[in-house]
């Protein structure tokens, strides 16, 4: 399983409600976003998706994802 951390522009509960149906799939084992931090850290655990896959999924619904190394 791979764990990715992203800096995002998911910044409120409304944003979380928007991404929830997209991120709550069988391809994503677990996800969480911390909107209390300035970086709005999104953590995703997946067995099958790559960073580029996740970035594309978020981009298609209007959100940015920058990988944190």
PDB file of N, CA, C, O and CB in Angstrom:
ATOM      1  N   UNK A   1       0.838  -1.177   0.000  1.00  0.00           N
ATOM      2  CA  UNK A   1       0.000   0.000   0.000  1.00  0.00           C
ATOM      3  C   UNK A   1       0.883   1.239   0.000  1.00  0.00           C
ATOM      4  O   UNK A   1       1.912   1.286   0.674  1.00  0.00           O
ATOM      5  CB  UNK A   1      -0.954  -0.002   1.211  1.00  0.00           C
ATOM      6  N   UNK A   2       0.470   2.233  -0.759  1.00  0.00           N
ATOM      7  CA  UNK A   2       1.197   3.496  -0.809  1.00  0.00           C
ATOM      8  C   UNK A   2       0.410   4.562  -0.063  1.00  0.00           C
ATOM      9  O   UNK A   2      -0.819   4.602  -0.117  1.00  0.00           O
ATOM     10  CB  UNK A   2       1.455   3.931  -2.272  1.00  0.00           C
ATOM     11  N   UNK A   3       1.141   5.421   0.631  1.00  0.00           N
ATOM     12  CA  UNK A   3       0.528   6.551   1.320  1.00  0.00           C
ATOM     13  C   UNK A   3       1.083   7.824   0.707  1.00  0.00           C
ATOM     14  O   UNK A   3       2.296   8.000   0.592  1.00  0.00           O
ATOM     15  CB  UNK A   3       0.795   6.501   2.865  1.00  0.00           C
ATOM     16  N   UNK A   4       0.182   8.705   0.317  1.00  0.00           N
ATOM     17  CA  UNK A   4       0.557   9.981  -0.294  1.00  0.00           C
ATOM     18  C   UNK A   4       0.043  11.119   0.562  1.00  0.00           C
ATOM     19  O   UNK A   4      -1.050  11.043   1.123  1.00  0.00           O
ATOM     20  CB  UNK A   4       0.005  10.094  -1.735  1.00  0.00           C
ATOM     21  N   UNK A   5       0.839  12.180   0.662  1.00  0.00           N
ATOM     22  CA  UNK A   5       0.415  13.399   1.347  1.00  0.00           C
ATOM     23  C   UNK A   5       0.507  14.538   0.342  1.00  0.00           C
ATOM     24  O   UNK A   5       1.508  14.704  -0.355  1.00  0.00           O
ATOM     25  CB  UNK A   5       1.292  13.687   2.626  1.00  0.00           C
ATOM     26  N   UNK A   6      -0.577  15.321   0.291  1.00  0.00           N
ATOM     27  CA  UNK A   6      -0.669  16.413  -0.663  1.00  0.00           C
ATOM     28  C   UNK A   6      -1.002  17.718   0.028  1.00  0.00           C
ATOM     29  O   UNK A   6      -1.747  17.742   1.008  1.00  0.00           O
ATOM     30  CB  UNK A   6      -1.706  16.105  -1.721  1.00  0.00           C
ATOM     31  N   UNK A   7      -0.450  18.796  -0.483  1.00  0.00           N
ATOM     32  CA  UNK A   7      -0.913  20.133  -0.142  1.00  0.00           C
ATOM     33  C   UNK A   7      -2.046  20.415  -1.129  1.00  0.00           C
ATOM     34  O   UNK A   7      -1.869  20.263  -2.338  1.00  0.00           O
ATOM     35  CB  UNK A   7       0.261  21.232  -0.221  1.00  0.00           C
ATOM     36  N   UNK A   8      -3.211  20.826  -0.615  1.00  0.00           N
ATOM     37  CA  UNK A   8      -4.376  21.003  -1.478  1.00  0.00           C
ATOM     38  C   UNK A   8      -5.047  22.349  -1.249  1.00  0.00           C
ATOM     39  O   UNK A   8      -4.660  23.126  -0.377  1.00  0.00           O
ATOM     40  CB  UNK A   8      -5.375  19.882  -1.246  1.00  0.00           C
ATOM     41  N   UNK A   9      -6.062  22.597  -2.060  1.00  0.00           N
ATOM     42  CA  UNK A   9      -6.920  23.760  -1.853  1.00  0.00           C
ATOM     43  C   UNK A   9      -8.302  23.318  -1.365  1.00  0.00           C
ATOM     44  O   UNK A   9      -9.295  24.014  -1.578  1.00  0.00           O
ATOM     45  CB  UNK A   9      -7.043  24.582  -3.157  1.00  0.00           C
ATOM     46  N   UNK A  10      -8.358  22.166  -0.716  1.00  0.00           N
ATOM     47  CA  UNK A  10      -9.578  21.687  -0.060  1.00  0.00           C
ATOM     48  C   UNK A  10      -9.609  22.387   1.292  1.00  0.00           C
ATOM     49  O   UNK A  10      -8.891  21.989   2.210  1.00  0.00           O
ATOM     50  CB  UNK A  10      -9.610  20.087   0.089  1.00  0.00           C
ATOM     51  N   UNK A  11     -10.433  23.430   1.427  1.00  0.00           N
ATOM     52  CA  UNK A  11     -10.281  24.268   2.610  1.00  0.00           C
ATOM     53  C   UNK A  11     -11.502  24.416   3.509  1.00  0.00           C
ATOM     54  O   UNK A  11     -11.469  25.218   4.442  1.00  0.00           O
ATOM     55  CB  UNK A  11      -9.871  25.584   2.186  1.00  0.00           C
ATOM     56  N   UNK A  12     -12.573  23.676   3.264  1.00  0.00           N
ATOM     57  CA  UNK A  12     -13.746  23.805   4.130  1.00  0.00           C
ATOM     58  C   UNK A  12     -14.569  22.518   4.094  1.00  0.00           C
ATOM     59  O   UNK A  12     -14.299  21.614   3.304  1.00  0.00           O
ATOM     60  CB  UNK A  12     -14.614  25.014   3.699  1.00  0.00           C
ATOM     61  N   UNK A  13     -15.564  22.454   4.953  1.00  0.00           N
ATOM     62  CA  UNK A  13     -16.411  21.261   4.991  1.00  0.00           C
ATOM     63  C   UNK A  13     -17.183  21.079   3.687  1.00  0.00           C
ATOM     64  O   UNK A  13     -17.468  19.947   3.294  1.00  0.00           O
ATOM     65  CB  UNK A  13     -17.384  21.341   6.165  1.00  0.00           C
ATOM     66  N   UNK A  14     -17.524  22.165   3.017  1.00  0.00           N
ATOM     67  CA  UNK A  14     -18.183  22.059   1.715  1.00  0.00           C
ATOM     68  C   UNK A  14     -17.283  21.392   0.691  1.00  0.00           C
ATOM     69  O   UNK A  14     -17.740  20.579  -0.113  1.00  0.00           O
ATOM     70  CB  UNK A  14     -18.601  23.436   1.218  1.00  0.00           C
ATOM     71  N   UNK A  15     -15.997  21.739   0.722  1.00  0.00           N
ATOM     72  CA  UNK A  15     -15.021  21.109  -0.175  1.00  0.00           C
ATOM     73  C   UNK A  15     -14.897  19.622   0.138  1.00  0.00           C
ATOM     74  O   UNK A  15     -14.837  18.789  -0.766  1.00  0.00           O
ATOM     75  CB  UNK A  15     -13.641  21.797  -0.053  1.00  0.00           C
ATOM     76  N   UNK A  16     -14.861  19.302   1.422  1.00  0.00           N
ATOM     77  CA  UNK A  16     -14.763  17.897   1.822  1.00  0.00           C
ATOM     78  C   UNK A  16     -15.975  17.120   1.305  1.00  0.00           C
ATOM     79  O   UNK A  16     -15.833  15.996   0.823  1.00  0.00           O
ATOM     80  CB  UNK A  16     -14.657  17.772   3.365  1.00  0.00           C
ATOM     81  N   UNK A  17     -17.165  17.718   1.404  1.00  0.00           N
ATOM     82  CA  UNK A  17     -18.367  17.055   0.897  1.00  0.00           C
ATOM     83  C   UNK A  17     -18.313  16.856  -0.607  1.00  0.00           C
ATOM     84  O   UNK A  17     -18.883  15.894  -1.121  1.00  0.00           O
ATOM     85  CB  UNK A  17     -19.602  17.855   1.263  1.00  0.00           C
ATOM     86  N   UNK A  18     -17.633  17.753  -1.327  1.00  0.00           N
ATOM     87  CA  UNK A  18     -17.480  17.627  -2.772  1.00  0.00           C
ATOM     88  C   UNK A  18     -16.541  16.481  -3.138  1.00  0.00           C
ATOM     89  O   UNK A  18     -16.827  15.717  -4.060  1.00  0.00           O
ATOM     90  CB  UNK A  18     -16.963  18.933  -3.361  1.00  0.00           C
ATOM     91  N   UNK A  19     -15.427  16.356  -2.425  1.00  0.00           N
ATOM     92  CA  UNK A  19     -14.447  15.322  -2.760  1.00  0.00           C
ATOM     93  C   UNK A  19     -14.804  13.952  -2.184  1.00  0.00           C
ATOM     94  O   UNK A  19     -14.312  12.930  -2.663  1.00  0.00           O
ATOM     95  CB  UNK A  19     -13.083  15.734  -2.265  1.00  0.00           C
ATOM     96  N   UNK A  20     -15.648  13.929  -1.172  1.00  0.00           N
ATOM     97  CA  UNK A  20     -15.966  12.666  -0.488  1.00  0.00           C
ATOM     98  C   UNK A  20     -16.449  11.561  -1.430  1.00  0.00           C
ATOM     99  O   UNK A  20     -15.922  10.451  -1.357  1.00  0.00           O
ATOM    100  CB  UNK A  20     -17.019  12.913   0.561  1.00  0.00           C
ATOM    101  N   UNK A  21     -17.435  11.812  -2.321  1.00  0.00           N
ATOM    102  CA  UNK A  21     -17.867  10.716  -3.190  1.00  0.00           C
ATOM    103  C   UNK A  21     -16.795  10.267  -4.188  1.00  0.00           C
ATOM    104  O   UNK A  21     -16.796   9.115  -4.621  1.00  0.00           O
ATOM    105  CB  UNK A  21     -19.101  11.131  -3.941  1.00  0.00           C
ATOM    106  N   UNK A  22     -15.897  11.159  -4.545  1.00  0.00           N
ATOM    107  CA  UNK A  22     -14.843  10.837  -5.507  1.00  0.00           C
ATOM    108  C   UNK A  22     -13.718  10.051  -4.841  1.00  0.00           C
ATOM    109  O   UNK A  22     -13.137   9.153  -5.452  1.00  0.00           O
ATOM    110  CB  UNK A  22     -14.288  12.120  -6.141  1.00  0.00           C
ATOM    111  N   UNK A  23     -13.409  10.389  -3.585  1.00  0.00           N
ATOM    112  CA  UNK A  23     -12.310   9.723  -2.887  1.00  0.00           C
ATOM    113  C   UNK A  23     -12.755   8.474  -2.132  1.00  0.00           C
ATOM    114  O   UNK A  23     -11.922   7.657  -1.741  1.00  0.00           O
ATOM    115  CB  UNK A  23     -11.660  10.685  -1.926  1.00  0.00           C
ATOM    116  N   UNK A  24     -14.050   8.324  -1.927  1.00  0.00           N
ATOM    117  CA  UNK A  24     -14.560   7.146  -1.201  1.00  0.00           C
ATOM    118  C   UNK A  24     -14.888   6.040  -2.193  1.00  0.00           C
ATOM    119  O   UNK A  24     -16.050   5.684  -2.390  1.00  0.00           O
ATOM    120  CB  UNK A  24     -15.822   7.510  -0.357  1.00  0.00           C
ATOM    121  N   UNK A  25     -13.841   5.503  -2.815  1.00  0.00           N
ATOM    122  CA  UNK A  25     -14.006   4.434  -3.800  1.00  0.00           C
ATOM    123  C   UNK A  25     -13.223   3.211  -3.359  1.00  0.00           C
ATOM    124  O   UNK A  25     -12.462   3.257  -2.392  1.00  0.00           O
ATOM    125  CB  UNK A  25     -13.546   4.896  -5.203  1.00  0.00           C
ATOM    126  N   UNK A  26     -13.418   2.133  -4.071  1.00  0.00           N
ATOM    127  CA  UNK A  26     -12.702   0.907  -3.739  1.00  0.00           C
ATOM    128  C   UNK A  26     -11.212   1.012  -4.047  1.00  0.00           C
ATOM    129  O   UNK A  26     -10.431   0.198  -3.555  1.00  0.00           O
ATOM    130  CB  UNK A  26     -13.302  -0.263  -4.492  1.00  0.00           C
ATOM    131  N   UNK A  27     -10.798   1.991  -4.848  1.00  0.00           N
ATOM    132  CA  UNK A  27      -9.381   2.153  -5.182  1.00  0.00           C
ATOM    133  C   UNK A  27      -8.610   2.904  -4.099  1.00  0.00           C
ATOM    134  O   UNK A  27      -7.380   2.870  -4.070  1.00  0.00           O
ATOM    135  CB  UNK A  27      -9.242   2.883  -6.506  1.00  0.00           C
ATOM    136  N   UNK A  28      -9.332   3.578  -3.215  1.00  0.00           N
ATOM    137  CA  UNK A  28      -8.704   4.324  -2.125  1.00  0.00           C
ATOM    138  C   UNK A  28      -9.075   3.641  -0.814  1.00  0.00           C
ATOM    139  O   UNK A  28     -10.248   3.579  -0.446  1.00  0.00           O
ATOM    140  CB  UNK A  28      -9.151   5.832  -2.126  1.00  0.00           C
ATOM    141  N   UNK A  29      -8.067   3.130  -0.116  1.00  0.00           N
ATOM    142  CA  UNK A  29      -8.309   2.402   1.129  1.00  0.00           C
ATOM    143  C   UNK A  29      -8.754   3.336   2.246  1.00  0.00           C
ATOM    144  O   UNK A  29      -9.653   3.012   3.021  1.00  0.00           O
ATOM    145  CB  UNK A  29      -7.055   1.647   1.552  1.00  0.00           C
ATOM    146  N   UNK A  30      -8.108   4.505   2.319  1.00  0.00           N
ATOM    147  CA  UNK A  30      -8.376   5.449   3.396  1.00  0.00           C
ATOM    148  C   UNK A  30      -7.946   6.834   2.933  1.00  0.00           C
ATOM    149  O   UNK A  30      -6.960   6.978   2.208  1.00  0.00           O
ATOM    150  CB  UNK A  30      -7.637   5.038   4.710  1.00  0.00           C
ATOM    151  N   UNK A  31      -8.698   7.860   3.359  1.00  0.00           N
ATOM    152  CA  UNK A  31      -8.288   9.223   3.053  1.00  0.00           C
ATOM    153  C   UNK A  31      -8.719  10.141   4.177  1.00  0.00           C
ATOM    154  O   UNK A  31      -9.670   9.851   4.902  1.00  0.00           O
ATOM    155  CB  UNK A  31      -8.877   9.692   1.711  1.00  0.00           C
ATOM    156  N   UNK A  32      -8.009  11.257   4.317  1.00  0.00           N
ATOM    157  CA  UNK A  32      -8.321  12.250   5.334  1.00  0.00           C
ATOM    158  C   UNK A  32      -7.718  13.576   4.889  1.00  0.00           C
ATOM    159  O   UNK A  32      -6.648  13.611   4.281  1.00  0.00           O
ATOM    160  CB  UNK A  32      -7.781  11.820   6.742  1.00  0.00           C
ATOM    161  N   UNK A  33      -8.414  14.660   5.196  1.00  0.00           N
ATOM    162  CA  UNK A  33      -7.870  15.982   4.903  1.00  0.00           C
ATOM    163  C   UNK A  33      -7.937  16.819   6.176  1.00  0.00           C
ATOM    164  O   UNK A  33      -8.961  16.850   6.858  1.00  0.00           O
ATOM    165  CB  UNK A  33      -8.648  16.672   3.732  1.00  0.00           C
ATOM    166  N   UNK A  34      -6.831  17.498   6.487  1.00  0.00           N
ATOM    167  CA  UNK A  34      -6.751  18.354   7.669  1.00  0.00           C
ATOM    168  C   UNK A  34      -6.894  19.802   7.224  1.00  0.00           C
ATOM    169  O   UNK A  34      -5.928  20.431   6.792  1.00  0.00           O
ATOM    170  CB  UNK A  34      -5.408  18.134   8.443  1.00  0.00           C
ATOM    171  N   UNK A  35      -8.119  20.325   7.334  1.00  0.00           N
ATOM    172  CA  UNK A  35      -8.366  21.699   6.886  1.00  0.00           C
ATOM    173  C   UNK A  35      -7.943  22.735   7.931  1.00  0.00           C
ATOM    174  O   UNK A  35      -8.057  23.937   7.691  1.00  0.00           O
ATOM    175  CB  UNK A  35      -9.843  21.880   6.554  1.00  0.00           C
ATOM    176  N   UNK A  36      -7.455  22.276   9.086  1.00  0.00           N
ATOM    177  CA  UNK A  36      -7.024  23.221  10.121  1.00  0.00           C
ATOM    178  C   UNK A  36      -5.594  23.717   9.896  1.00  0.00           C
ATOM    179  O   UNK A  36      -5.161  24.669  10.544  1.00  0.00           O
ATOM    180  CB  UNK A  36      -7.128  22.571  11.493  1.00  0.00           C
ATOM    181  N   UNK A  37      -4.859  23.077   8.980  1.00  0.00           N
ATOM    182  CA  UNK A  37      -3.494  23.512   8.690  1.00  0.00           C
ATOM    183  C   UNK A  37      -3.493  24.423   7.463  1.00  0.00           C
ATOM    184  O   UNK A  37      -4.362  24.295   6.601  1.00  0.00           O
ATOM    185  CB  UNK A  37      -2.562  22.291   8.465  1.00  0.00           C
ATOM    186  N   UNK A  38      -2.537  25.331   7.375  1.00  0.00           N
ATOM    187  CA  UNK A  38      -2.480  26.223   6.203  1.00  0.00           C
ATOM    188  C   UNK A  38      -2.289  25.465   4.885  1.00  0.00           C
ATOM    189  O   UNK A  38      -2.739  25.928   3.837  1.00  0.00           O
ATOM    190  CB  UNK A  38      -1.349  27.226   6.375  1.00  0.00           C
ATOM    191  N   UNK A  39      -1.624  24.304   4.932  1.00  0.00           N
ATOM    192  CA  UNK A  39      -1.355  23.529   3.722  1.00  0.00           C
ATOM    193  C   UNK A  39      -2.533  22.655   3.313  1.00  0.00           C
ATOM    194  O   UNK A  39      -2.536  22.107   2.210  1.00  0.00           O
ATOM    195  CB  UNK A  39      -0.134  22.666   3.924  1.00  0.00           C
ATOM    196  N   UNK A  40      -3.553  22.510   4.194  1.00  0.00           N
ATOM    197  CA  UNK A  40      -4.734  21.672   3.909  1.00  0.00           C
ATOM    198  C   UNK A  40      -4.287  20.280   3.459  1.00  0.00           C
ATOM    199  O   UNK A  40      -4.557  19.867   2.332  1.00  0.00           O
ATOM    200  CB  UNK A  40      -5.635  22.332   2.813  1.00  0.00           C
ATOM    201  N   UNK A  41      -3.609  19.570   4.343  1.00  0.00           N
ATOM    202  CA  UNK A  41      -2.964  18.301   4.023  1.00  0.00           C
ATOM    203  C   UNK A  41      -3.993  17.186   3.786  1.00  0.00           C
ATOM    204  O   UNK A  41      -4.813  16.876   4.650  1.00  0.00           O
ATOM    205  CB  UNK A  41      -2.009  17.903   5.149  1.00  0.00           C
ATOM    206  N   UNK A  42      -3.922  16.605   2.605  1.00  0.00           N
ATOM    207  CA  UNK A  42      -4.740  15.460   2.231  1.00  0.00           C
ATOM    208  C   UNK A  42      -3.842  14.228   2.266  1.00  0.00           C
ATOM    209  O   UNK A  42      -2.797  14.197   1.616  1.00  0.00           O
ATOM    210  CB  UNK A  42      -5.398  15.655   0.815  1.00  0.00           C
ATOM    211  N   UNK A  43      -4.253  13.213   3.025  1.00  0.00           N
ATOM    212  CA  UNK A  43      -3.516  11.959   3.104  1.00  0.00           C
ATOM    213  C   UNK A  43      -4.368  10.871   2.467  1.00  0.00           C
ATOM    214  O   UNK A  43      -5.540  10.708   2.808  1.00  0.00           O
ATOM    215  CB  UNK A  43      -3.152  11.601   4.583  1.00  0.00           C
ATOM    216  N   UNK A  44      -3.777  10.136   1.551  1.00  0.00           N
ATOM    217  CA  UNK A  44      -4.490   9.066   0.848  1.00  0.00           C
ATOM    218  C   UNK A  44      -3.660   7.794   0.904  1.00  0.00           C
ATOM    219  O   UNK A  44      -2.453   7.812   0.666  1.00  0.00           O
ATOM    220  CB  UNK A  44      -4.787   9.462  -0.628  1.00  0.00           C
ATOM    221  N   UNK A  45      -4.334   6.677   1.227  1.00  0.00           N
ATOM    222  CA  UNK A  45      -3.714   5.359   1.175  1.00  0.00           C
ATOM    223  C   UNK A  45      -4.396   4.564   0.072  1.00  0.00           C
ATOM    224  O   UNK A  45      -5.622   4.451   0.050  1.00  0.00           O
ATOM    225  CB  UNK A  45      -3.815   4.620   2.553  1.00  0.00           C
ATOM    226  N   UNK A  46      -3.599   4.012  -0.847  1.00  0.00           N
ATOM    227  CA  UNK A  46      -4.157   3.255  -1.962  1.00  0.00           C
ATOM    228  C   UNK A  46      -3.215   2.139  -2.377  1.00  0.00           C
ATOM    229  O   UNK A  46      -1.993   2.283  -2.342  1.00  0.00           O
ATOM    230  CB  UNK A  46      -4.440   4.177  -3.150  1.00  0.00           C
ATOM    231  N   UNK A  47      -3.810   1.030  -2.767  1.00  0.00           N
ATOM    232  CA  UNK A  47      -3.024  -0.094  -3.280  1.00  0.00           C
ATOM    233  C   UNK A  47      -2.765   0.042  -4.782  1.00  0.00           C
ATOM    234  O   UNK A  47      -1.796  -0.514  -5.299  1.00  0.00           O
ATOM    235  CB  UNK A  47      -3.741  -1.418  -2.992  1.00  0.00           C
ATOM    236  N   UNK A  48      -3.623   0.776  -5.476  1.00  0.00           N
ATOM    237  CA  UNK A  48      -3.575   0.772  -6.939  1.00  0.00           C
ATOM    238  C   UNK A  48      -3.326   2.131  -7.583  1.00  0.00           C
ATOM    239  O   UNK A  48      -2.821   2.184  -8.704  1.00  0.00           O
ATOM    240  CB  UNK A  48      -4.842   0.228  -7.460  1.00  0.00           C
ATOM    241  N   UNK A  49      -3.663   3.227  -6.916  1.00  0.00           N
ATOM    242  CA  UNK A  49      -3.544   4.543  -7.547  1.00  0.00           C
ATOM    243  C   UNK A  49      -2.161   5.151  -7.325  1.00  0.00           C
ATOM    244  O   UNK A  49      -1.565   5.003  -6.258  1.00  0.00           O
ATOM    245  CB  UNK A  49      -4.617   5.485  -7.007  1.00  0.00           C
ATOM    246  N   UNK A  50      -1.671   5.829  -8.340  1.00  0.00           N
ATOM    247  CA  UNK A  50      -0.404   6.555  -8.242  1.00  0.00           C
ATOM    248  C   UNK A  50      -0.689   8.012  -7.892  1.00  0.00           C
ATOM    249  O   UNK A  50      -1.840   8.446  -7.863  1.00  0.00           O
ATOM    250  CB  UNK A  50       0.405   6.454  -9.570  1.00  0.00           C
ATOM    251  N   UNK A  51       0.382   8.755  -7.629  1.00  0.00           N
ATOM    252  CA  UNK A  51       0.247  10.190  -7.385  1.00  0.00           C
ATOM    253  C   UNK A  51      -0.451  10.864  -8.558  1.00  0.00           C
ATOM    254  O   UNK A  51      -1.358  11.674  -8.363  1.00  0.00           O
ATOM    255  CB  UNK A  51       1.624  10.831  -7.144  1.00  0.00           C
ATOM    256  N   UNK A  52      -0.027  10.531  -9.779  1.00  0.00           N
ATOM    257  CA  UNK A  52      -0.616  11.159 -10.968  1.00  0.00           C
ATOM    258  C   UNK A  52      -2.104  10.835 -11.105  1.00  0.00           C
ATOM    259  O   UNK A  52      -2.893  11.688 -11.514  1.00  0.00           O
ATOM    260  CB  UNK A  52       0.129  10.706 -12.225  1.00  0.00           C
ATOM    261  N   UNK A  53      -2.487   9.601 -10.761  1.00  0.00           N
ATOM    262  CA  UNK A  53      -3.905   9.227 -10.802  1.00  0.00           C
ATOM    263  C   UNK A  53      -4.721  10.101  -9.853  1.00  0.00           C
ATOM    264  O   UNK A  53      -5.773  10.621 -10.223  1.00  0.00           O
ATOM    265  CB  UNK A  53      -4.084   7.738 -10.439  1.00  0.00           C
ATOM    266  N   UNK A  54      -4.227  10.255  -8.638  1.00  0.00           N
ATOM    267  CA  UNK A  54      -4.942  11.035  -7.625  1.00  0.00           C
ATOM    268  C   UNK A  54      -4.999  12.502  -8.019  1.00  0.00           C
ATOM    269  O   UNK A  54      -6.032  13.153  -7.865  1.00  0.00           O
ATOM    270  CB  UNK A  54      -4.272  10.882  -6.253  1.00  0.00           C
ATOM    271  N   UNK A  55      -3.891  13.017  -8.525  1.00  0.00           N
ATOM    272  CA  UNK A  55      -3.853  14.422  -8.962  1.00  0.00           C
ATOM    273  C   UNK A  55      -4.878  14.655 -10.073  1.00  0.00           C
ATOM    274  O   UNK A  55      -5.560  15.679 -10.079  1.00  0.00           O
ATOM    275  CB  UNK A  55      -2.427  14.808  -9.452  1.00  0.00           C
ATOM    276  N   UNK A  56      -4.988  13.724 -11.002  1.00  0.00           N
ATOM    277  CA  UNK A  56      -5.944  13.844 -12.102  1.00  0.00           C
ATOM    278  C   UNK A  56      -7.383  13.795 -11.585  1.00  0.00           C
ATOM    279  O   UNK A  56      -8.223  14.587 -12.014  1.00  0.00           O
ATOM    280  CB  UNK A  56      -5.714  12.726 -13.134  1.00  0.00           C
ATOM    281  N   UNK A  57      -7.668  12.882 -10.678  1.00  0.00           N
ATOM    282  CA  UNK A  57      -9.015  12.769 -10.103  1.00  0.00           C
ATOM    283  C   UNK A  57      -9.412  14.084  -9.436  1.00  0.00           C
ATOM    284  O   UNK A  57     -10.521  14.576  -9.644  1.00  0.00           O
ATOM    285  CB  UNK A  57      -9.081  11.605  -9.080  1.00  0.00           C
ATOM    286  N   UNK A  58      -8.517  14.648  -8.641  1.00  0.00           N
ATOM    287  CA  UNK A  58      -8.823  15.897  -7.952  1.00  0.00           C
ATOM    288  C   UNK A  58      -8.951  17.057  -8.933  1.00  0.00           C
ATOM    289  O   UNK A  58      -9.832  17.902  -8.782  1.00  0.00           O
ATOM    290  CB  UNK A  58      -7.748  16.207  -6.916  1.00  0.00           C
ATOM    291  N   UNK A  59      -8.091  17.101  -9.919  1.00  0.00           N
ATOM    292  CA  UNK A  59      -8.133  18.161 -10.925  1.00  0.00           C
ATOM    293  C   UNK A  59      -9.464  18.174 -11.671  1.00  0.00           C
ATOM    294  O   UNK A  59      -9.999  19.239 -11.981  1.00  0.00           O
ATOM    295  CB  UNK A  59      -6.984  17.995 -11.914  1.00  0.00           C
ATOM    296  N   UNK A  60      -9.997  16.982 -11.960  1.00  0.00           N
ATOM    297  CA  UNK A  60     -11.261  16.885 -12.695  1.00  0.00           C
ATOM    298  C   UNK A  60     -12.440  17.477 -11.929  1.00  0.00           C
ATOM    299  O   UNK A  60     -13.451  17.839 -12.531  1.00  0.00           O
ATOM    300  CB  UNK A  60     -11.551  15.440 -13.025  1.00  0.00           C
ATOM    301  N   UNK A  61     -12.317  17.579 -10.595  1.00  0.00           N
ATOM    302  CA  UNK A  61     -13.397  18.193  -9.820  1.00  0.00           C
ATOM    303  C   UNK A  61     -12.994  19.561  -9.262  1.00  0.00           C
ATOM    304  O   UNK A  61     -13.668  20.107  -8.388  1.00  0.00           O
ATOM    305  CB  UNK A  61     -13.809  17.269  -8.677  1.00  0.00           C
ATOM    306  N   UNK A  62     -11.882  20.112  -9.779  1.00  0.00           N
ATOM    307  CA  UNK A  62     -11.514  21.486  -9.481  1.00  0.00           C
ATOM    308  C   UNK A  62     -10.580  21.713  -8.314  1.00  0.00           C
ATOM    309  O   UNK A  62     -10.503  22.827  -7.795  1.00  0.00           O
ATOM    310  CB  UNK A  62     -12.706  22.231  -9.243  1.00  0.00           C
ATOM    311  N   UNK A  63      -9.865  20.681  -7.886  1.00  0.00           N
ATOM    312  CA  UNK A  63      -8.930  20.841  -6.758  1.00  0.00           C
ATOM    313  C   UNK A  63      -7.504  20.556  -7.176  1.00  0.00           C
ATOM    314  O   UNK A  63      -7.248  19.735  -8.057  1.00  0.00           O
ATOM    315  CB  UNK A  63      -9.318  19.921  -5.604  1.00  0.00           C
ATOM    316  N   UNK A  64      -6.574  21.252  -6.524  1.00  0.00           N
ATOM    317  CA  UNK A  64      -5.146  21.088  -6.761  1.00  0.00           C
ATOM    318  C   UNK A  64      -4.572  20.106  -5.758  1.00  0.00           C
ATOM    319  O   UNK A  64      -5.068  19.996  -4.637  1.00  0.00           O
ATOM    320  CB  UNK A  64      -4.413  22.440  -6.676  1.00  0.00           C
ATOM    321  N   UNK A  65      -3.537  19.396  -6.153  1.00  0.00           N
ATOM    322  CA  UNK A  65      -2.817  18.503  -5.254  1.00  0.00           C
ATOM    323  C   UNK A  65      -1.335  18.577  -5.567  1.00  0.00           C
ATOM    324  O   UNK A  65      -0.901  18.249  -6.671  1.00  0.00           O
ATOM    325  CB  UNK A  65      -3.334  17.047  -5.377  1.00  0.00           C
ATOM    326  N   UNK A  66      -0.572  19.008  -4.590  1.00  0.00           N
ATOM    327  CA  UNK A  66       0.881  19.093  -4.738  1.00  0.00           C
ATOM    328  C   UNK A  66       1.499  18.096  -3.771  1.00  0.00           C
ATOM    329  O   UNK A  66       1.287  18.200  -2.562  1.00  0.00           O
ATOM    330  CB  UNK A  66       1.410  20.554  -4.470  1.00  0.00           C
ATOM    331  N   UNK A  67       2.249  17.144  -4.275  1.00  0.00           N
ATOM    332  CA  UNK A  67       2.837  16.097  -3.451  1.00  0.00           C
ATOM    333  C   UNK A  67       3.817  16.699  -2.450  1.00  0.00           C
ATOM    334  O   UNK A  67       4.659  17.522  -2.808  1.00  0.00           O
ATOM    335  CB  UNK A  67       3.543  15.048  -4.329  1.00  0.00           C
ATOM    336  N   UNK A  68       3.696  16.282  -1.201  1.00  0.00           N
ATOM    337  CA  UNK A  68       4.622  16.682  -0.145  1.00  0.00           C
ATOM    338  C   UNK A  68       5.636  15.566  -0.003  1.00  0.00           C
ATOM    339  O   UNK A  68       5.267  14.405   0.174  1.00  0.00           O
ATOM    340  CB  UNK A  68       3.880  16.966   1.215  1.00  0.00           C
ATOM    341  N   UNK A  69       6.905  15.909  -0.078  1.00  0.00           N
ATOM    342  CA  UNK A  69       7.956  14.889  -0.001  1.00  0.00           C
ATOM    343  C   UNK A  69       8.521  14.792   1.379  1.00  0.00           C
ATOM    344  O   UNK A  69       9.416  13.984   1.624  1.00  0.00           O
ATOM    345  CB  UNK A  69       9.063  15.183  -0.980  1.00  0.00           C
TER     346      UNK A  69
END
